[in-house]
Amino acid sequence: MALTGVPALTSSASAASLKDGRWCNPAQGHFPAGGSYGAPRGAYAHAGQDVSNPTGTAVYAAAAGTVIRRGTNVLSGRTGNGLVISHGGGLYTYYGHLSVFRVSLNATVAAGQRIADMGATGNVTGPHLHFETHSGALGSTTNPVPYLAARGVDLGGGWPAIDAGAGGATVKAVQYLVTQRGTALVADGDYGSVSVNAVKKFQSSRGLVADGQVGPKTWPSLVYSLQQGSSGAHVSGLQVVLNKHSAGLLVDGGFGPVVESAVRTYQSVNRLVVDGQAGPKTWEALVG
């Protein structure tokens, strides 16, 4: 299904690498026993991956697209409140057992936008997100864990990986962080040769493999622990990834009360320690 105004998740930039920044983690949580893709469900196999956390935990769009189904039992065999997002190019994601919808039917959504809250509607034993990826056609499911991993995303939580050619808010955050580390970059969201070379320089300075990939080894060295009163490009990077998750902040590089409130809100709805400080765990969730 082609989408008007929403590019399909295929491009020349992603031809070399699928880790192009277009996908993100739909929810923070853990994998419950028996909730994996392919696990037996009576006469059928489990069509997605469960991610557990309390009711009210935020659920985000895994990629940009359009909400094509919203309601109860929106796919055959799936119970409770659910959403289907079409991403173009025959790609779809499904989000099930939701407690609250935060987008309307036919809404155009961005990657990382809050679309719903985790819940326990339908046939469940406890609150969780049932997340599915469909490739080729709606109904043609694939294991979402390796599917997202191939796109640089650790489903449920973890540092992402982005390669040369990536784009978007997470790339802007990298550019702001690298600028704060001493190499001025234009925060244009384009992970091109200038930015890649700056990351390689940073990696080399930290004794990391200088491959230009911003992944689980590089992120912890790149981010800063920030709190109210901090200011600079690193705060702009924080504001950008908070905005990716629907915070609506002015990107001005100042960590004032409004930013602290946004951090606290994000931490609360993602079941992180609510201290108003952007430490490694909060950064990991935000950029993931």
MOGI-V605073 format. One record per residue. N is the residue number from 1. RES is the residue in one letter. PHI is phi in whole degrees, 0 to 359 (none if undefined). Layout:
{{N:RES:PHI} {N:RES:PHI}}
This chain:
{{1:M:none} {2:A:279} {3:L:246} {4:T:280} {5:G:85} {6:V:237} {7:P:293} {8:A:296} {9:L:278} {10:T:222} {11:S:197} {12:S:296} {13:A:294} {14:S:270} {15:A:295} {16:A:278} {17:S:207} {18:L:279} {19:K:277} {20:D:252} {21:G:81} {22:R:274} {23:W:248} {24:C:212} {25:N:287} {26:P:282} {27:A:194} {28:Q:274} {29:G:159} {30:H:234} {31:F:272} {32:P:283} {33:A:301} {34:G:81} {35:G:258} {36:S:275} {37:Y:297} {38:G:89} {39:A:298} {40:P:295} {41:R:228} {42:G:66} {43:A:277} {44:Y:237} {45:A:260} {46:H:298} {47:A:268} {48:G:211} {49:Q:240} {50:D:274} {51:V:233} {52:S:263} {53:N:190} {54:P:296} {55:T:306} {56:G:101} {57:T:299} {58:A:293} {59:V:239} {60:Y:241} {61:A:295} {62:A:288} {63:A:197} {64:A:294} {65:G:173} {66:T:232} {67:V:285} {68:I:255} {69:R:218} {70:R:205} {71:G:153} {72:T:255} {73:N:54} {74:V:282} {75:L:234} {76:S:302} {77:G:85} {78:R:255} {79:T:257} {80:G:84} {81:N:286} {82:G:213} {83:L:231} {84:V:239} {85:I:246} {86:S:265} {87:H:253} {88:G:83} {89:G:65} {90:G:78} {91:L:255} {92:Y:219} {93:T:231} {94:Y:236} {95:Y:232} {96:G:240} {97:H:67} {98:L:285} {99:S:265} {100:V:219} {101:F:269} {102:R:240} {103:V:223} {104:S:264} {105:L:298} {106:N:75} {107:A:291} {108:T:270} {109:V:239} {110:A:261} {111:A:300} {112:G:90} {113:Q:292} {114:R:290} {115:I:243} {116:A:190} {117:D:239} {118:M:298} {119:G:203} {120:A:221} {121:T:281} {122:G:87} {123:N:273} {124:V:220} {125:T:254} {126:G:179} {127:P:293} {128:H:189} {129:L:263} {130:H:263} {131:F:244} {132:E:233} {133:T:241} {134:H:239} {135:S:233} {136:G:104} {137:A:193} {138:L:293} {139:G:112} {140:S:262} {141:T:279} {142:T:222} {143:N:299} {144:P:289} {145:V:293} {146:P:291} {147:Y:298} {148:L:287} {149:A:301} {150:A:294} {151:R:256} {152:G:86} {153:V:246} {154:D:262} {155:L:301} {156:G:95} {157:G:144} {158:G:139} {159:W:295} {160:P:276} {161:A:229} {162:I:231} {163:D:246} {164:A:307} {165:G:96} {166:A:290} {167:G:209} {168:G:110} {169:A:298} {170:T:295} {171:V:295} {172:K:302} {173:A:298} {174:V:301} {175:Q:297} {176:Y:296} {177:L:293} {178:V:295} {179:T:300} {180:Q:296} {181:R:279} {182:G:120} {183:T:243} {184:A:293} {185:L:233} {186:V:281} {187:A:276} {188:D:255} {189:G:75} {190:D:248} {191:Y:273} {192:G:266} {193:S:298} {194:V:295} {195:S:292} {196:V:299} {197:N:296} {198:A:294} {199:V:294} {200:K:300} {201:K:299} {202:F:296} {203:Q:301} {204:S:299} {205:S:293} {206:R:257} {207:G:73} {208:L:265} {209:V:295} {210:A:273} {211:D:254} {212:G:81} {213:Q:279} {214:V:269} {215:G:229} {216:P:301} {217:K:276} {218:T:271} {219:W:308} {220:P:300} {221:S:277} {222:L:274} {223:V:282} {224:Y:243} {225:S:275} {226:L:238} {227:Q:210} {228:Q:304} {229:G:106} {230:S:292} {231:S:207} {232:G:137} {233:A:298} {234:H:296} {235:V:291} {236:S:301} {237:G:299} {238:L:297} {239:Q:297} {240:V:297} {241:V:283} {242:L:295} {243:N:295} {244:K:303} {245:H:255} {246:S:77} {247:A:283} {248:G:69} {249:L:267} {250:L:283} {251:V:272} {252:D:233} {253:G:77} {254:G:247} {255:F:265} {256:G:257} {257:P:300} {258:V:294} {259:V:293} {260:E:299} {261:S:299} {262:A:295} {263:V:296} {264:R:299} {265:T:298} {266:Y:299} {267:Q:300} {268:S:296} {269:V:283} {270:N:247} {271:R:61} {272:L:261} {273:V:297} {274:V:268} {275:D:236} {276:G:74} {277:Q:251} {278:A:266} {279:G:264} {280:P:304} {281:K:293} {282:T:290} {283:W:301} {284:E:303} {285:A:291} {286:L:296} {287:V:277} {288:G:290}}
